């Protein structure tokens, strides 16, 4: 068995040694957690015991205060208390000496209020009596029992509660009246709870529904889970004295001990993790390397785009199999080479070297660039290259990665498409001229008939012995008619012949005039009147006159054909041209035809879509292609007088 297999299959003793530090660490963590838990529990128990002791002391203090107040209220002299000065002198010290009593009322033996200090002002209703305070029912109960009676707590204002104590007074065995003391919960707690106790606890008086009736508290942050409550007797009626301690910062020594224990636990855990990492590093590294190599090879074998990496000096540092298949050289032959590269085409060496320098200078076009490469067998092919910087793990720029795509087939297909487009445009021109043949024949017939007439006249003049001056005038007229016929034939020839796209200076006004001459014969045959609205200040454009003329002529022809069903008096084709404000020339061809339906409008410029029974459906598509090739725009809109208006906008200066 090899050493590798031995490492992967440890002996039972080795397994025990490996698990021993884990077990020791687990026991250490459990001990630390238990120690902290016991310390916390002990502190909470001590805090709770202290709180119970303080609350019992407070409860005894409150009971003593209430009993003492009962005794003071029971000392009223019924024979002299009716005197206001005597009442004020006896009651004022009772209210102002931290007794919790906010008001004292003297009721005579009939239950009528004789004196009150302070005087009542909108006194709240108490107990089960409506419209009177203090409570008459409590007064009768205290009189019958012969001892002090406390009322239930009732709200006063928005955030305070109060209760009453009724102390009956007897003189000579006869009921003489009742001294009523009214306690405000808030004031009672403020007068009876010392400051040192308020610093430790939040003390509240609540009812059985846990509704707060009064509180002595400075902050709301209390220790969760620790509380103590005791019945508030007297006054009773379900009142509870509820206490919760404030949160106090942990002792410094305890925090230091806890921090040291946690730090030790972290150090032990880190040591264990480091040991485990060191033992498994070799296997993890080997596994990661195998996975990375397999993934990289699968990616390189599946991608069809060539990848080529170069350092900052231009030396090749990496090529993928797709790039090797593309150029015909192996990776061993390419990696490490410096310019000039073996796949650079000799015919384009300077161009390739310049682009190579631009890439190394960081000036490669962001949209990529096309260049010529050479295969090993000498074949020249076109490639599209996108270059991106190579950044290492430290963020340093170390070279350039280029993606290389063979676009030879794409360019060949594009060239075929361009040739087909040219053939289609030439065919469309031939079709247009074929449809206009009869009208053009009439146009040619006039000058030819005139030539024949002038020639016959010349012969007659010669036979008659006429002078040379008269014969020369007839021959001049014959020559003019021949030149006119020649111009018509030349326009037709230039329009229908195939030619390479050519951008040249284009006099738009002259072009529109020639096109109107070509279309006039067809317009007269269709009884269509042509109106011109062409500005005389149109600029000279850079355009292909033949292609642009084909597009405009096709729109004129469509406008004439659309008015076949229109009344003859309304058949008007308007050609206008003007210079727009945005440095563009706008050409408009408007007709008074049937218009274009919404359904046809959505498909109007699609190839092979036509509304004519004999149409091919390519005319408007070619028109749009020609206009857009001149960086212009073609669209249409409804004519307010009926029919349609086709607009062409062309830039005055083309980039």
C-alpha positions in Angstrom: 0.0 0.0 0.0 1.4 3.4 -1.0 1.9 6.4 1.3 -1.0 8.2 -0.2 -3.4 5.4 0.6 -2.0 5.3 4.2 -2.8 9.0 4.6 -6.3 8.5 3.4 -6.9 5.5 5.7 -5.6 6.4 9.2 -5.3 3.8 11.9 -7.7 3.7 14.9 -5.0 5.2 17.1 -4.5 8.1 14.8 -8.3 8.6 14.6 -8.4 8.8 18.5 -5.5 11.3 18.6 -7.3 13.4 16.0 -10.6 13.4 17.9 -8.9 14.0 21.3 -8.3 17.8 20.8 -11.8 18.2 19.5 -13.2 16.5 22.6 -11.0 18.6 24.8 -12.1 21.8 23.1 -15.8 20.8 23.4 -15.4 20.2 27.1 -13.6 23.5 27.5 -16.4 25.4 25.8 -19.0 23.6 27.9 -17.1 24.5 31.1 -16.8 28.2 30.1 -20.5 28.4 29.2 -21.5 26.7 32.5 -19.3 29.0 34.5 -20.7 32.1 32.8 -24.3 30.7 33.3 -23.7 30.0 37.0 -22.2 33.5 37.5 -25.2 35.1 35.8 -27.7 32.9 37.8 -26.0 33.7 41.1 -26.0 37.4 40.3 -29.6 37.4 39.4 -30.5 35.5 42.5 -28.6 38.0 44.7 -30.3 40.8 42.8 -33.7 39.3 43.3 -33.1 38.6 47.1 -32.0 42.3 47.5 -35.0 43.5 45.6 -37.5 41.4 47.7 -35.9 42.8 50.9 -36.2 46.4 49.5 -39.8 45.9 48.4 -40.8 44.4 51.8 -39.2 47.4 53.5 -41.1 49.8 51.1 -44.4 48.0 51.7 -43.9 48.3 55.5 -43.0 51.9 55.1 -46.2 52.6 53.0 -48.3 50.7 55.5 -46.8 52.7 58.3 -47.4 56.0 56.4 -51.1 55.1 55.7 -51.7 54.0 59.3 -50.1 57.1 60.6 -52.3 59.3 58.3 -55.4 57.4 59.6 -54.3 58.3 63.1 -53.8 61.9 62.3 -57.2 62.1 60.5 -58.9 60.5 63.5 -57.6 63.2 65.9 -60.0 65.8 64.5 -61.9 67.6 67.3 -65.6 67.5 66.2 -66.4 70.4 68.5 -63.9 72.8 67.0 -63.2 71.4 63.5 -66.2 73.3 62.0 -64.2 76.5 62.5 -62.4 77.3 59.2 -59.2 78.5 61.0 -59.0 75.5 63.2 -59.6 73.2 60.2 -56.9 74.9 58.1 -54.4 74.8 61.0 -55.0 71.1 61.6 -55.0 70.0 57.9 -52.3 72.2 56.3 -49.4 70.4 58.0 -50.9 67.1 57.1 -50.9 67.9 53.4 -47.5 69.5 53.2 -45.4 67.0 55.2 -44.8 64.2 52.6 -47.8 62.1 53.7 -49.0 61.5 50.1 -52.4 63.2 50.9 -53.4 65.7 48.3 -56.7 66.8 49.8 -58.6 66.6 53.1 -62.4 66.9 53.4 -64.5 67.2 56.5 -68.0 65.7 56.4 -70.5 66.4 59.2 -72.8 63.8 60.7 -75.3 64.2 57.9 -72.6 63.5 55.2 -72.5 67.0 54.0 -69.1 68.5 53.0 -68.3 71.3 55.6 -64.7 72.0 54.7 -62.1 71.0 52.1 -58.4 71.8 51.7 -57.6 72.6 49.1 -61.0 73.7 47.8 -62.5 71.2 45.2 -62.4 72.3 41.6 -64.1 69.9 39.2 -63.5 67.0 41.6 -63.6 63.6 39.9 -66.2 61.0 40.7 -65.3 58.1 43.0 -66.4 54.5 43.3 -69.9 53.6 42.4 -71.4 57.1 43.1 -72.3 59.4 40.3 -72.1 63.1 40.8 -70.5 63.3 44.3 -67.1 63.1 45.8 -66.1 61.9 48.3 -68.2 58.7 48.0 -71.3 58.8 50.2 -71.5 54.9 50.2 -68.0 54.7 51.6 -68.9 57.3 54.3 -71.9 55.2 55.4 -69.7 52.0 55.4 -67.0 53.7 57.6 -69.7 55.0 59.9 -71.3 51.6 60.3 -68.0 49.8 60.8 -66.5 52.4 63.1 -63.1 52.3 61.4 -61.3 53.6 58.4 -62.4 52.4 54.9 -60.5 52.8 51.6 -62.1 53.4 48.2 -61.1 51.7 45.0 -58.7 53.7 42.8 -60.3 55.9 40.1 -58.7 58.1 37.4 -58.3 61.8 37.7 -57.2 63.8 34.6 -55.4 61.8 31.9 -52.4 60.2 33.6 -53.1 59.9 37.3 -55.2 57.9 39.7 -56.4 58.5 43.3 -58.2 56.8 46.1 -59.9 57.9 49.3 -59.7 56.9 53.0 -62.8 57.6 55.2 -62.0 57.9 58.9 -65.2 58.2 61.1 -65.0 60.5 64.2 -67.1 59.8 67.3 -67.7 62.1 70.3 -69.3 60.8 73.5 -70.2 57.6 71.7 -72.1 59.5 69.0 -71.0 59.8 65.3 -69.8 63.4 64.8 -68.5 63.3 61.2 -65.9 61.8 58.8 -62.4 63.0 57.9 -61.7 62.0 54.3 -58.2 62.0 53.0 -57.6 61.7 49.2 -54.3 60.2 47.9 -52.8 60.8 44.5 -50.9 57.6 43.4 -48.1 59.6 41.8 -47.7 61.9 44.8 -47.9 59.0 47.3 -45.0 57.2 45.5 -43.0 60.4 45.3 -43.4 61.1 49.0 -42.9 57.6 50.3 -40.2 56.1 47.9 -36.7 57.3 48.9 -34.3 58.5 46.2 -31.9 55.6 46.7 -34.7 53.1 46.1 -35.8 54.9 42.9 -32.2 54.7 41.6 -32.4 50.9 41.7 -35.9 50.0 40.7 -38.9 51.0 38.7 -41.8 50.9 41.2 -45.4 50.9 40.0 -48.8 50.4 41.4 -51.0 48.3 39.1 -54.5 46.8 39.2 -55.4 43.1 38.6 -55.5 43.8 34.8 -51.8 45.1 35.0 -53.0 48.6 34.2 -50.5 51.1 35.6 -52.1 53.5 38.2 -48.9 55.2 39.3 -45.2 54.9 38.9 -41.8 56.1 40.3 -39.4 55.6 37.5 -36.5 57.4 35.8 -35.7 55.2 32.8 -37.5 52.4 31.0 -34.5 50.0 30.6 -35.1 47.3 33.1 -33.5 43.9 33.7 -35.7 41.4 31.8 -37.0 38.4 33.6 -36.6 39.8 37.1 -39.6 41.3 38.9 -41.4 41.1 42.2 -44.9 42.2 43.3 -46.8 42.3 46.5 -50.4 43.2 47.4 -50.8 46.9 48.3 -52.7 46.7 51.6 -54.2 49.1 52.5 -56.0 50.3 50.4 -56.4 46.9 48.8 -59.1 46.4 46.1 -56.7 44.3 44.0 -53.9 46.9 44.0 -50.4 45.5 43.5 -47.0 47.0 44.3 -44.9 45.9 41.3 -41.1 46.3 41.2 -38.4 45.7 38.5 -34.7 46.5 38.8 -32.8 48.7 36.3 -30.1 47.2 34.2 -26.7 47.7 35.7 -23.4 47.3 34.0 -21.6 44.1 34.8 -18.6 44.3 37.1 -15.3 45.0 35.4 -13.6 41.9 36.9 -16.4 39.7 35.5 -16.2 41.3 32.0 -12.4 40.8 32.0 -12.7 37.1 33.1 -15.4 36.5 30.4 -13.3 38.2 27.7 -10.2 36.2 28.6 -12.2 32.9 28.6 -13.7 33.8 25.2 -10.3 34.7 23.8 -8.8 31.4 25.0 -11.7 29.5 23.4 -11.1 31.4 20.1 -7.3 30.6 20.3 -8.0 26.9 20.9 -10.4 26.8 18.1 -8.0 28.6 15.7 -5.2 26.2 16.7 -7.4 23.2 16.0 -8.6 24.7 12.7 -5.0 25.4 11.7 -3.9 21.9 12.5 -6.7 20.4 10.5 -6.0 22.8 7.5 -2.3 21.8 7.5 -3.2 18.1 7.5 -5.7 18.4 4.6 -3.9 21.1 2.5 -2.2 18.6 0.2 -5.3 16.7 -0.6 -7.4 19.8 -1.0 -4.7 21.4 -3.3 -4.5 18.3 -5.5 -8.3 18.0 -5.7 -8.7 21.7 -6.6 -5.9 21.5 -9.2 -7.5 18.5 -10.9 -10.9 20.2 -10.9 -9.4 23.4 -12.3 -7.5 21.5 -15.0 -10.5 19.5 -16.0 -12.7 22.6 -16.1 -10.2 24.6 -18.0 -9.6 21.9 -20.6 -13.4 21.4 -21.1 -13.9 25.1 -21.6 -11.0 25.4 -24.0 -12.1 22.4 -26.0 -15.8 23.6 -26.3 -15.3 27.3 -27.1 -15.3 28.2 -30.8 -13.8 31.7 -30.3 -10.0 32.0 -30.4 -8.3 33.3 -27.3 -4.9 34.8 -27.3 -3.0 36.4 -24.3 0.0 38.7 -24.6 2.2 40.3 -22.0 2.9 44.1 -21.9 5.8 43.5 -24.4 3.6 41.8 -26.9 4.9 38.2 -26.3 2.3 35.5 -26.6 1.7 33.8 -23.2 -1.4 31.7 -24.0 -3.5 30.5 -26.9 -6.5 28.1 -26.8 -7.1 25.2 -29.2 -9.7 27.2 -31.2 -7.1 29.9 -32.0 -4.6 27.1 -33.0 -7.1 25.5 -35.3 -7.9 29.0 -36.8 -4.3 29.8 -37.8 -2.9 26.3 -38.2 0.0 26.5 -35.8 0.2 24.6 -32.5 0.3 26.2 -29.0 4.0 25.1 -28.6 4.9 27.0 -31.8 3.0 30.1 -30.8 3.6 30.6 -27.0 6.7 32.7 -26.3 6.8 34.3 -29.8 7.3 38.0 -30.2 6.2 40.2 -33.2 6.1 39.8 -36.1 3.9 36.7 -35.6 3.8 33.8 -38.0 0.1 34.3 -38.7 0.4 38.0 -39.7 -0.3 38.4 -43.4 2.7 39.7 -45.4 0.5 41.9 -47.6 -1.0 43.7 -44.5 2.2 43.6 -42.3 2.4 47.4 -41.7 -1.3 47.7 -40.9 -1.1 44.7 -38.5 2.0 46.1 -36.8 0.3 49.5 -36.3 -2.8 47.9 -34.7 -0.5 45.8 -32.5 1.2 48.9 -31.2 -2.2 50.6 -30.6 -3.3 47.6 -28.5 -0.2 47.6 -26.4 -0.6 51.3 -25.8 -4.2 50.7 -24.6 -5.8 52.5 -27.6 -7.6 49.5 -29.1 -11.2 50.3 -30.2 -13.7 49.4 -27.5 -16.1 48.0 -30.2 -13.3 45.7 -31.6 -11.5 45.9 -34.9 -11.2 43.9 -38.1 -7.8 42.8 -39.5 -6.4 40.2 -41.9 -4.6 37.0 -40.7 -2.9 34.2 -42.5 -3.3 30.5 -42.0 -0.4 28.1 -42.1 -1.3 27.1 -45.7 -1.1 30.8 -46.8 -4.8 31.5 -47.0 -5.8 35.0 -46.0 -8.9 35.4 -43.8 -10.7 38.2 -41.9 -10.9 38.2 -38.1 -12.8 40.4 -35.6 -10.7 41.0 -32.4 -11.8 42.4 -29.0 -9.0 43.2 -26.6 -9.3 43.5 -22.8 -6.6 44.1 -20.1 -5.3 41.2 -18.0 -5.4 42.1 -14.3 -3.6 39.8 -11.8 -4.7 39.1 -8.1 -2.8 42.2 -6.9 -4.7 44.5 -9.3 -1.6 44.9 -11.6 -2.0 45.2 -15.4 0.0 42.3 -16.8 -1.0 42.1 -20.4 -3.9 41.8 -22.9 -6.4 39.1 -23.6 -7.9 39.1 -27.1 -10.9 37.2 -28.4 -10.5 36.3 -32.1 -13.5 35.5 -34.3 -13.2 34.3 -37.9 -15.6 36.5 -39.8 -14.6 35.4 -43.3 -18.0 33.6 -43.9 -19.9 36.5 -42.4 -18.2 39.1 -44.7 -18.7 36.8 -47.7 -22.4 36.5 -46.8 -22.6 40.3 -46.3 -21.1 40.9 -49.7 -23.6 38.5 -51.3 -26.4 40.3 -49.6 -25.1 43.6 -50.9 -25.0 42.3 -54.4 -28.5 40.9 -54.1 -29.7 44.3 -52.8 -28.1 46.0 -55.8 -29.8 43.5 -58.2 -33.1 44.0 -56.5 -32.7 47.8 -56.8 -31.9 47.5 -60.5 -34.8 45.2 -61.0 -37.1 47.6 -59.3 -35.8 50.4 -61.6 -36.4 48.2 -64.6 -40.0 47.4 -63.4 -40.6 51.1 -62.8 -39.4 52.0 -66.3 -41.3 49.2 -67.9 -44.5 50.5 -66.3 -43.6 54.0 -67.7 -42.7 52.7 -71.2 -45.8 53.8 -73.0 -45.6 57.3 -71.6 -41.9 57.5 -72.4 -42.6 56.2 -75.9 -45.0 59.2 -76.3 -42.3 61.6 -75.0 -39.8 60.2 -77.6 -42.3 60.2 -80.4 -42.7 64.0 -80.3 -39.0 64.9 -81.0 -38.7 62.0 -83.5 -41.8 63.2 -85.4 -40.4 66.7 -85.3 -37.0 65.6 -86.7 -38.8 63.7 -89.5 -40.8 66.8 -90.4 -37.8 69.1 -90.3 -35.8 66.6 -92.5 -38.6 66.4 -95.1 -38.9 70.2 -95.1 -35.1 70.5 -95.7 -35.4 68.3 -98.7 -38.3 70.3 -100.1 -36.3 73.5 -99.5 -33.3 72.1 -101.3 -35.4 70.9 -104.2 -37.0 74.3 -104.5 -33.6 76.0 -104.6 -34.0 77.8 -101.3 -31.1 79.7 -99.8 -28.7 78.1 -97.3 -29.9 80.4 -94.4 -33.4 79.0 -94.4 -32.2 75.4 -94.7 -29.7 76.0 -91.8 -32.6 77.2 -89.5 -34.6 74.1 -90.2 -31.5 71.9 -89.6 -30.9 73.7 -86.2 -34.4 72.9 -85.1 -33.9 69.3 -86.2 -30.7 69.2 -84.1 -32.5 70.6 -81.0 -35.2 67.9 -81.2 -32.5 65.2 -81.6 -30.7 66.5 -78.5 -34.0 66.5 -76.6 -34.6 62.8 -77.5 -31.0 62.0 -76.5 -31.5 63.6 -73.1 -34.6 61.5 -72.5 -32.8 58.3 -73.5 -29.8 59.2 -71.3 -31.9 59.8 -68.2 -33.6 56.4 -68.8 -30.3 54.7 -69.3 -28.7 56.2 -66.2 -31.7 55.3 -64.1 -32.0 51.7 -65.1 -28.3 50.6 -65.4 -26.6 48.8 -62.5 -23.7 50.7 -60.9 -21.6 50.7 -57.8 -23.0 53.0 -55.0 -21.3 56.3 -55.4 -21.4 59.4 -53.1 -21.0 62.7 -54.9 -22.3 66.2 -54.9 -26.0 66.2 -55.5 -28.0 69.3 -56.6 -31.4 68.3 -55.1 -33.3 71.0 -57.0 -32.0 69.7 -60.3 -32.6 66.1 -59.4 -36.2 66.8 -58.5 -36.7 68.7 -61.8 -35.3 65.7 -63.8 -37.5 63.3 -61.9 -40.6 65.4 -62.5 -39.7 65.4 -66.2 -39.6 61.6 -66.1 -42.9 61.2 -64.3 -44.8 63.9 -66.2 -45.8 61.7 -69.1 -47.3 59.0 -66.8 -49.0 61.8 -64.8 -50.7 63.2 -67.9 -51.8 59.8 -68.9 -53.4 59.3 -65.5 -54.8 62.9 -65.6 -52.8 63.9 -62.5 -51.7 67.5 -62.1 -48.1 67.9 -60.6 -47.6 70.9 -58.3 -44.1 72.0 -57.2 -43.2 73.7 -53.9 -39.4 73.5 -54.2 -37.2 76.0 -52.4 -34.5 77.7 -54.6 -32.1 77.8 -51.7 -31.6 74.1 -51.2 -28.0 73.1 -50.2 -25.9 70.7 -52.2 -26.0 67.2 -50.6 -23.5 64.4 -50.6 -25.5 61.5 -51.9 -25.9 58.7 -54.5 -28.0 60.5 -57.1 -29.2 57.3 -58.8 -30.3 55.5 -55.6 -31.8 58.6 -54.1 -33.6 59.5 -57.4 -35.0 55.9 -57.5 -36.5 56.2 -54.0 -38.1 59.6 -54.7 -39.4 58.5 -58.2 -40.9 55.4 -56.6 -42.8 57.5 -54.1 -44.0 59.8 -56.9 -45.2 56.8 -58.9 -47.0 55.4 -55.9 -48.7 58.7 -55.3 -50.0 58.8 -58.9 -51.3 55.2 -58.8 -53.1 55.8 -55.5 -55.4 58.5 -57.2 -56.9 56.2 -59.8 -60.2 56.2 -57.9 -60.1 60.0 -57.2 -62.1 62.5 -59.1 -60.1 64.0 -62.0 -60.4 67.5 -60.6 -58.8 66.4 -57.3 -55.9 64.4 -58.7 -53.0 66.5 -57.5 -49.5 65.3 -56.7 -47.5 67.9 -54.7 -43.7 67.7 -54.5 -42.1 70.1 -51.9 -38.6 70.5 -50.6 -37.3 72.9 -48.0 -34.4 73.4 -45.6 -35.5 72.5 -42.0 -34.2 74.2 -38.9 -32.2 71.2 -37.7 -29.7 71.3 -40.7 -31.8 68.8 -42.6 -33.5 68.9 -46.0 -37.1 67.8 -45.9 -38.8 66.4 -49.1 -42.5 65.7 -49.1 -44.6 63.9 -51.7 -48.4 64.3 -51.0 -51.3 62.8 -52.9 -55.1 63.0 -52.8 -55.6 59.2 -53.1 -57.5 56.7 -50.9 -55.0 56.9 -48.0 -53.4 54.0 -46.0 -55.4 51.9 -43.6 -54.2 51.2 -40.0 -53.7 47.5 -40.9 -51.6 48.4 -44.0 -49.7 51.1 -42.1 -48.1 48.6 -39.6 -46.7 46.5 -42.5 -46.2 49.1 -45.2 -42.4 49.0 -45.1 -42.0 45.3 -44.7 -40.4 43.5 -47.7 -42.8 41.6 -50.1 -45.9 43.3 -48.5 -48.1 45.0 -51.1 -51.6 46.3 -51.5 -51.4 46.0 -55.3 -52.5 42.9 -57.1 -49.6 43.1 -59.5 -47.0 44.5 -57.1 -43.9 42.8 -55.7 -43.9 44.5 -52.3 -40.3 45.6 -52.4 -40.6 49.3 -53.5 -41.2 51.0 -50.2 -38.7 48.7 -48.4 -36.0 49.7 -51.0 -37.0 53.3 -50.5 -36.5 53.1 -46.7 -33.2 51.3 -47.2 -31.9 53.9 -49.6 -32.9 56.8 -47.3 -31.5 55.2 -44.2 -28.2 54.5 -46.1 -28.0 58.3 -46.5 -28.5 58.6 -42.7 -32.0 60.0 -43.3 -35.5 59.1 -42.3 -38.6 58.1 -44.3 -42.1 58.1 -42.8 -45.7 59.0 -43.8 -48.8 60.6 -42.4 -52.3 61.1 -43.4 -53.1 64.1 -45.7 -55.7 66.4 -44.1 -57.3 66.9 -47.6 -57.4 63.1 -48.2 -54.6 60.8 -49.2 -51.1 60.4 -47.7 -47.9 62.4 -47.4 -44.5 60.7 -47.5 -41.7 62.7 -45.8 -37.9 62.2 -46.4 -35.4 64.0 -44.2 -31.7 64.0 -45.2 -28.8 65.6 -43.3 -27.0 68.5 -45.1 -23.6 67.2 -44.0 -23.0 63.4 -43.7 -20.3 62.0 -41.4 
